[in-house]
Amino acid sequence: MSKFLQKNDIDDNWLQQIAKIEQSLFVDAWSQTVISDLLNHDNHQLLVLCVGDVVMGYCLYSQMFDTAEILRLATRLDCQRQGIASQLLTQVFDKLNLVKVENLLLEVREDNLAAIGFYQQFGFRQIATRKNYYQNADNSRTDALILQRLF
């Protein structure tokens, strides 16, 4: 059975699994140390969906006053397209509604059409572009789209 863990529930075992998911998904993967350091800040939150002792996916986000930003939303490669990211995002929305967040932002690679479509289904709209924001494995650059969802 699946369960959600929050920042205070996270230990090195969970962080190690999250770092492995990062490495499997992102060219610019965050290390266990980077993630741990982010969690030392009061405005950063982590929501993890796990089954037993295994991380299925996670969402790392920050909040400052009435604005929040999703820093990472990721699902294990072998668990993608099973609704895990949807469950995580829905839980994040619920948490942000409780603290009266009005504006949620995120950045996504312009070539990640699956992610863009996913976020659009949840009410996100493009508000800006950051030119050449992401570095690719071949050292070329890709734009970042800044998406926003209003509450």
N, C-alpha and C positions, 0 to 999 in steps of 0.2 A: 504494500500500500504506500502511496506517495504522501509526502509531508513537506511542509515549507519550513525552512530554517531562516532565522534572521541574523543580523550582524553579531549579536551577543552569543549565539549558539555555535559560532564558527571557530574551529580549532585548526591546527596545522594539517590534520588529515584532510579536512574539507578544502583548505586553501591549496594543498598539493593537487587535489583532483581538479580544482578550478584552473590552476596553472596548466595542467596537462590538456584540458579542453582548449584553453587559450592557444597553446602551441599547435594543436591540431587544426585550428580554424583561422588564425590570424597571422598574417605576415609580420605584423607589429605586435606580436603577443606580449602580454604583460606577465612578468615573473611573479612568483609567489611573494617575493619581497615587496614588489611594487603594490600588489593588491593589499597586502597586509598593512603597508604604510598608509595607503588611502583610507583604510578602515579605522585608522587612528584619529581621523578627523571627524568631529561630531556631525558635520553636514553630509557625510558620505554614508550610504546605506547599502546593504547587500541582502538580497533575497535569493534563496537557493531552493530549488525543487529537487528532492531526492527520493529514491526508493531504497529502503533499507539503509545501507551505508554507502550508497552510490549516488553521486551527483548526476542528475539528468540535465540540468540547466541552471542558469543563474542570471540575475539582473543586478548590476552595480549602478547606482544612481546617486546624484547629489541634489540637495535642496538648499536654497537660500531664499528666505522670505516666501514670496508667492510664486517663485519660479523653481522648477526642477529640471535636471538634465539626465537623460539616460547615457551613461558612459559605456556600458557594455550590456548586451542582451545576447546570450549564447546558449545553444543546446548541443549536447554531445552529437557528433556526426552520426552515430548509429541510432540516434533517437529523434532525428529531425523529421518534421512533417507529421508529428504525432500529437500536436496541440500543447506541447510543453511551453513554448514561448508565449502562446496565447494565455495559458494559465498564469505564467509569471507576470505578463503585462497587465492582466486583469487585477491581480493582487496589488501590483504597484499602483494602479489607478485608485483602487480602494484606499490604500494607505495615504496617497497624496490628497485625495478628497477629504480625509479626516483632518488634515492639517491645513486645509484651505488653499492648496496650490491652485493657481489659475492658469499657469502656462508651463507646458512640458516640451522640452527641446531634445533633439538628438541629431547626430551626424551620421550619414550613411554614404558609402561609396556610390558614385553615380552609376557604376556598372553592376551594382548588386540589385538587379531588377526584382528578384524574389523578395528581398528584404523591403524594398520600396513598396511593392504591392502589399506585403504584409502590414506595414505601418499605415498605409492608406486605408486598409480595411478597419483600422482602429481609430480613424479620424485625423491622422496626421496629414498636414499639407506642407509643401515646400515653400519656404519663405526667403531662402537665399542660397548662394553657392559659394564655396571656398575653392578657388582655383588651385589646382595642383597640390591639394592638401595631403593626400596619401601617397606614400612612396611604395612602388610595387617591387616585387622580387627582382625584376630586371632593371631596376633603378629608374624606370619611367614614372610618371606621376599621374594620378587620377583625382578628379575633382570630388569634393565632398558636398553633398546636398544637406542643407540644414532644414530639418522638418520640425513642425510645431503642432501641438495639439492643445486647444484651449478647453478648459473645464467650465 
